[in-house]
């Protein structure tokens, strides 16, 4: 049996897994929504078809992350949700708009479909910017200051661009012909903006947070933290070189930009995690201070051991079934 002192670490790891998987999976379908064209219904249908089998299930990981936060770290859940109540409510509005628009665009007359395309795009932008704002507020330790609001706003823009990047690389993977060429252009632009966003975070984060500064400059974490931004910049540079070569004959290599972007996401998330560990609320609550009683965590772990592998298995199965290029959009 896992020692009581290690249970908070286990649940922190499970929550971290849920967050990064959500950021990647729901990130690309939010990115597709952000990029959705409003003047080309044919391309919009292709883009919706590329995420149709996956987008709803992708949000399962968000529910899992919030659920783990609530049951494993209830005091942290109270602090975080209290500080982020408004942006969380706005994010939910955006996700609801996406869900409604996705269904209604399939049921209205063709001439009215573009209205629901606008709502789907709006919902995607609202959800993305809300998540970015919440991330910025978390990094700032939920400060109530002008600088904190400015940083959170910049973070909202940065996360939206990061979602647009992974969304465009997903379209490169799942589409072809004219739309794929458009996606390559979008990926080039989003990649450059994301590069600037990562650079800004690397500069600002240690300057505004003494704990982060010490973590980034003190061995052994300093060695790892030096690798993270370097790896991200190299990967983004290589990704840009790959994009300049696409499309290749036989559409070979169309998967490479998406894979590179996923690895960049993982590196950025690892950098963020190691910057604040062991705090679950920066500067206020560690995972041990915020954790539920060991008896509760031990009981909950049995459920997590069953549920999380099931979700992973379903996710892998669904992507295996719908692998390959997106087919023409059909409703039955």
Secondary structure, 3 states (H helix, E strand, C coil): CCCHHHHHHHHHHHHHHHHHHHHHHHHHHHHHHHHCCCCCHHHHHHHHHHHCCCHHHHCHHHHHHHHHHHHHCHHHHHHHHHHCHHHHHHHHHHHHHHHHHHHHCCCCCHHHHHHHHHHHHHHHHHHHHHHHHHHHHHHCCCCCCHHHHHHHHHHHHHHHHHHHHHHHHHHHHHCCHHHHHHHHHHHHHHHHHHHHHHHHHHHHHHHHCHHHHHHHHCCCHHHHHHHHHHHHHHHHHHHHHHHHHCCCHHHCCCCHHHHHHHHHHHHHHHHHHHHHCCEEECCCEEHHHHCCCHHHHHHHHHHHHHHHHHHHHHHHHHHHHCCCCCCCCCCC
